[in-house]
């Protein structure tokens, strides 16, 4: 039986109400998230949400390619992981300067 890997990458979609604000500081948000969640790769999407969402949506990248070349699925992500990432995104304050 193949061992399933954990999800290691997420794509973050900003809420409709903050899409312009986040578009101006995508790199800062990505850096903030990298410090909050060092074991994951988090990329802030350039695209707008599909629906009028009022919260951040972390989308797990559920497939990976091991060295043998077959495409495999990751283990499902625990809901608390998604909630922690979404909460960290909501806590991000782009107007605050780092010291």
N, CA, C and O of each residue as an XYZ file, in Angstrom:
396
protein
N       0.838     -1.188      0.000
C       0.000      0.000      0.000
C       0.882      1.250      0.000
O       1.847      1.341      0.758
N       0.536      2.214     -0.862
C       1.310      3.451     -0.956
C       1.041      4.328      0.262
O      -0.091      4.434      0.735
N       2.084      4.940      0.748
C       1.953      5.882      1.857
C       1.528      7.235      1.296
O       2.165      7.748      0.375
N       0.473      7.812      1.834
C       0.016      9.124      1.391
C       0.786     10.217      2.127
O       1.039     10.125      3.328
N       1.142     11.229      1.393
C       1.829     12.385      1.965
C       0.810     13.377      2.508
O      -0.347     13.397      2.087
N       1.261     14.197      3.449
C       0.423     15.285      3.939
C       0.463     16.433      2.944
O       1.432     16.589      2.200
N      -0.587     17.229      2.935
C      -0.618     18.428      2.106
C       0.486     19.362      2.581
O       0.660     19.580      3.780
N       1.220     19.904      1.635
C       2.325     20.809      1.975
C       2.174     22.175      1.323
O       2.949     23.092      1.596
N       1.167     22.305      0.457
C       1.007     23.552     -0.283
C      -0.455     23.993     -0.280
O      -1.371     23.182     -0.411
N      -0.644     25.310     -0.125
C      -1.976     25.891     -0.137
C      -1.978     27.119     -1.034
O      -0.973     27.819     -1.150
N      -3.108     27.368     -1.659
C      -3.334     28.600     -2.399
C      -4.368     29.384     -1.600
O      -5.422     28.857     -1.245
N      -4.057     30.637     -1.322
C      -4.922     31.483     -0.512
C      -5.699     32.420     -1.429
O      -5.108     33.139     -2.234
N      -7.036     32.412     -1.305
C      -7.891     33.324     -2.066
C      -8.461     34.347     -1.090
O      -9.060     33.992     -0.075
N      -8.263     35.616     -1.414
C      -8.726     36.710     -0.548
C     -10.230     36.913     -0.692
O     -10.806     36.602     -1.735
N     -10.858     37.432      0.348
C     -12.294     37.730      0.233
C     -12.531     38.867     -0.762
O     -11.656     39.700     -0.996
N     -13.711     38.881     -1.329
C     -14.059     39.898     -2.322
C     -13.840     41.302     -1.778
O     -13.331     42.171     -2.486
N     -14.219     41.527     -0.532
C     -14.122     42.860      0.057
C     -12.679     43.346      0.238
O     -12.447     44.545      0.390
N     -11.716     42.429      0.224
C     -10.311     42.817      0.446
C      -9.412     42.517     -0.746
O      -8.192     42.638     -0.635
N      -9.988     42.126     -1.890
C      -9.151     41.686     -3.010
C      -8.202     42.777     -3.509
O      -7.052     42.478     -3.832
N      -8.648     44.026     -3.582
C      -7.765     45.103     -4.042
C      -6.669     45.399     -3.022
O      -5.509     45.602     -3.380
N      -7.051     45.420     -1.759
C      -6.086     45.652     -0.678
C      -5.003     44.568     -0.680
O      -3.815     44.877     -0.583
N      -5.408     43.312     -0.789
C      -4.462     42.193     -0.757
C      -3.618     42.147     -2.028
O      -2.449     41.765     -1.981
N      -4.197     42.532     -3.157
C      -3.444     42.546     -4.413
C      -2.231     43.470     -4.319
O      -1.198     43.213     -4.937
N      -2.362     44.540     -3.546
C      -1.258     45.502     -3.394
C      -0.163     45.018     -2.452
O       0.934     45.577     -2.449
N      -0.441     43.990     -1.654
C       0.552     43.549     -0.665
C       0.660     42.019     -0.627
O       0.899     41.441      0.434
N       0.485     41.370     -1.769
C       0.533     39.911     -1.837
C       1.823     39.345     -1.252
O       1.794     38.362     -0.513
N       2.953     39.965     -1.582
C       4.246     39.462     -1.120
C       4.361     39.559      0.398
O       4.894     38.656      1.043
N       3.858     40.657      0.967
C       3.900     40.814      2.430
C       3.025     39.789      3.126
O       3.406     39.249      4.164
N       1.846     39.514      2.562
C       0.974     38.497      3.137
C       1.631     37.128      3.027
O       1.591     36.348      3.979
N       2.233     36.825      1.886
C       2.906     35.533      1.716
C       4.057     35.380      2.706
O       4.258     34.296      3.255
N       4.815     36.452      2.941
C       5.909     36.417      3.906
C       5.379     36.212      5.330
O       5.934     35.428      6.099
N       4.321     36.911      5.666
C       3.684     36.768      6.976
C       3.227     35.322      7.193
O       3.472     34.743      8.251
N       2.569     34.747      6.196
C       2.090     33.367      6.311
C       3.242     32.369      6.393
O       3.145     31.369      7.105
N       4.322     32.630      5.675
C       5.489     31.737      5.727
C       6.077     31.710      7.136
O       6.557     30.671      7.590
N       6.040     32.845      7.826
C       6.529     32.881      9.201
C       5.555     32.210     10.164
O       5.975     31.599     11.147
N       4.257     32.321      9.887
C       3.243     31.691     10.744
C       3.192     30.169     10.562
O       2.945     29.431     11.515
N       3.427     29.714      9.341
C       3.293     28.291      8.998
C       4.517     27.830      8.209
O       4.419     27.597      7.004
N       5.663     27.696      8.867
C       6.907     27.386      8.147
C       6.928     26.014      7.460
O       7.746     25.795      6.565
N       6.068     25.108      7.849
C       6.096     23.777      7.221
C       5.288     23.702      5.937
O       5.308     22.681      5.249
N       4.567     24.790      5.606
C       3.739     24.808      4.403
C       4.238     25.847      3.401
O       4.857     26.843      3.775
N       3.960     25.601      2.140
C       4.157     26.592      1.087
C       2.795     27.230      0.844
O       1.840     26.541      0.488
N       2.703     28.548      1.036
C       1.432     29.253      0.882
C       1.585     30.332     -0.178
O       2.424     31.225     -0.055
N       0.773     30.244     -1.210
C       0.821     31.199     -2.306
C      -0.485     31.976     -2.324
O      -1.564     31.383     -2.300
N      -0.392     33.295     -2.366
C      -1.586     34.136     -2.406
C      -2.005     34.274     -3.861
O      -1.239     34.755     -4.696
N      -3.228     33.847     -4.157
C      -3.726     33.841     -5.534
C      -3.883     35.252     -6.080
O      -4.230     36.181     -5.350
N      -3.623     35.397     -7.362
C      -3.839     36.670     -8.038
C      -5.288     36.802     -8.488
O      -5.738     37.894     -8.835
N      -6.013     35.696     -8.483
C      -7.382     35.714     -8.968
C      -8.365     36.106     -7.880
O      -8.074     36.011     -6.687
N      -9.532     36.546     -8.316
C     -10.590     36.920     -7.383
C     -11.403     35.688     -7.018
O     -11.398     34.700     -7.753
N     -12.091     35.740     -5.906
C     -12.920     34.596     -5.521
C     -14.035     34.346     -6.533
O     -14.461     35.258     -7.242
N     -14.491     33.124     -6.588
C     -15.559     32.755     -7.505
C     -16.896     33.307     -7.011
O     -17.719     33.765     -7.805
N     -17.100     33.260     -5.719
C     -18.335     33.788     -5.116
C     -17.974     35.008     -4.276
O     -16.800     35.313     -4.070
N     -18.981     35.683     -3.807
C     -18.773     36.830     -2.916
C     -18.533     36.325     -1.509
O     -19.427     36.369     -0.663
N     -17.348     35.854     -1.262
C     -16.990     35.349      0.061
C     -16.538     36.507      0.936
O     -15.995     37.495      0.442
N     -16.763     36.381      2.232
C     -16.341     37.432      3.154
C     -15.189     36.973      4.038
O     -14.892     37.602      5.054
N     -14.544     35.883      3.655
C     -13.412     35.373      4.427
C     -12.360     34.794      3.476
O     -12.641     34.502      2.314
N     -11.158     34.639      3.996
C     -10.077     34.036      3.212
C     -10.356     32.547      3.032
O     -10.908     31.892      3.916
N      -9.964     32.030      1.876
C     -10.173     30.617      1.584
C      -8.820     29.969      1.293
O      -8.225     30.237      0.250
N      -8.325     29.121      2.196
C      -7.107     28.358      1.890
C      -7.501     27.094      1.116
O      -8.291     26.280      1.593
N      -6.941     26.952     -0.069
C      -7.238     25.791     -0.913
C      -6.029     24.864     -0.888
O      -4.954     25.237     -1.359
N      -6.191     23.664     -0.347
C      -5.051     22.738     -0.299
C      -4.764     22.149     -1.687
O      -5.681     21.812     -2.437
N      -3.498     22.037     -2.002
C      -3.082     21.353     -3.227
C      -2.959     19.885     -2.846
O      -2.040     19.491     -2.127
N      -3.890     19.088     -3.334
C      -4.072     17.727     -2.846
C      -3.311     16.648     -3.607
O      -3.389     15.476     -3.239
N      -2.589     17.006     -4.643
C      -1.846     15.970     -5.370
C      -0.357     16.287     -5.359
O       0.052     17.433     -5.173
N       0.425     15.265     -5.558
C       1.878     15.434     -5.616
C       2.454     14.372     -6.535
O       1.801     13.376     -6.847
N       3.672     14.601     -6.957
C       4.343     13.674     -7.856
C       5.610     13.159     -7.168
O       6.579     13.900     -7.003
N       5.596     11.877     -6.766
C       6.791     11.307     -6.146
C       7.869     11.046     -7.204
O       7.613     11.192     -8.399
N       9.056     10.665     -6.773
C      10.161     10.453     -7.720
C       9.867      9.448     -8.845
O      10.440      9.559     -9.928
N       8.983      8.473     -8.604
C       8.705      7.494     -9.658
C       7.808      8.042    -10.764
O       7.603      7.371    -11.775
N       7.267      9.256    -10.588
C       6.539      9.918    -11.655
C       5.033      9.781    -11.631
O       4.352     10.486    -12.375
N       4.483      8.903    -10.805
C       3.026      8.766    -10.725
C       2.448      9.921     -9.930
O       3.067     10.384     -8.973
N       1.266     10.393    -10.313
C       0.587     11.442     -9.573
C      -0.269     10.799     -8.494
O      -1.078      9.917     -8.779
N      -0.090     11.239     -7.258
C      -0.797     10.659     -6.116
C      -1.551     11.733     -5.352
O      -1.245     12.921     -5.454
N      -2.540     11.298     -4.590
C      -3.327     12.214     -3.771
C      -2.784     12.248     -2.343
O      -2.325     11.241     -1.803
N      -2.852     13.444     -1.751
C      -2.438     13.618     -0.357
C      -3.561     13.186      0.580
O      -4.709     13.008      0.172
N      -3.193     13.025      1.845
C      -4.193     12.770      2.875
C      -5.071     14.007      3.003
O      -4.586     15.126      2.833
N      -6.352     13.825      3.301
C      -7.227     14.992      3.503
C      -6.699     15.885      4.631
O      -6.124     15.407      5.609
N      -6.905     17.163      4.468
C      -6.450     18.153      5.449
C      -7.466     18.241      6.582
O      -8.675     18.235      6.351
N      -6.965     18.322      7.789
C      -7.837     18.507      8.946
C      -8.480     19.899      8.857
O      -7.830     20.862      8.452
N      -9.739     19.994      9.233
C     -10.455     21.273      9.157
C      -9.816     22.341     10.027
O      -9.865     23.521      9.680
N      -9.217     21.956     11.150
C      -8.609     22.950     12.036
C      -7.402     23.611     11.370
O      -7.099     24.768     11.663
N      -6.708     22.900     10.480
C      -5.568     23.490      9.764
C      -6.070     24.596      8.836
O      -5.503     25.688      8.792
N      -7.129     24.301      8.102
C      -7.711     25.303      7.211
C      -8.190     26.518      7.996
O      -8.001     27.654      7.561
N      -8.809     26.283      9.148
C      -9.313     27.379      9.979
C      -8.160     28.223     10.505
O      -8.258     29.450     10.507
N      -7.074     27.603     10.949
C      -5.927     28.367     11.459
C      -5.310     29.231     10.369
O      -4.939     30.378     10.619
N      -5.198     28.691      9.170
C      -4.635     29.472      8.059
C      -5.566     30.633      7.720
O      -5.108     31.761      7.540
N      -6.869     30.367      7.632
C      -7.835     31.428      7.326
C      -7.826     32.501      8.416
O      -7.900     33.691      8.112
N      -7.738     32.090      9.671
C      -7.694     33.051     10.778
C      -6.432     33.907     10.729
O      -6.486     35.111     10.981
N      -5.304     33.294     10.408
C      -4.048     34.055     10.296
C      -4.147     35.074      9.163
O      -3.671     36.202      9.295
N      -4.757     34.682      8.065
C      -4.948     35.620      6.951
C      -5.824     36.790      7.382
O      -5.529     37.942      7.064
N      -6.894     36.494      8.100
C      -7.803     37.550      8.559
C      -7.112     38.493      9.543
O      -7.438     39.679      9.598
N      -6.158     37.972     10.318
C      -5.428     38.786     11.291
C      -4.355     39.658     10.641
O      -3.841     40.573     11.285
N      -4.010     39.400      9.397
C      -2.973     40.159      8.690
C      -3.412     41.609      8.529
O      -4.502     41.895      8.033
N      -2.547     42.508      8.956
C      -2.810     43.941      8.870
C      -1.771     44.565      7.946
O      -0.655     44.846      8.385
N      -2.111     44.789      6.674
C      -1.118     45.286      5.716
C      -0.613     46.692      6.020
O       0.466     47.068      5.562
N      -1.368     47.472      6.780
C      -0.956     48.841      7.082
C       0.072     48.931      8.204
O       0.662     49.991      8.413
N       0.297     47.836      8.928
C       1.297     47.847     10.008
C       2.671     47.586      9.432
O       2.845     46.680      8.617
N       3.649     48.372      9.847
C       5.024     48.202      9.388
C       5.772     47.272     10.331
O       5.577     47.313     11.546
N       6.619     46.444      9.765
C       7.460     45.567     10.574
C       8.643     46.348     11.106
O       9.181     47.214     10.416
N       9.048     46.051     12.318
C      10.206     46.758     12.891
C      11.420     45.884     12.879
O      12.489     46.306     13.320
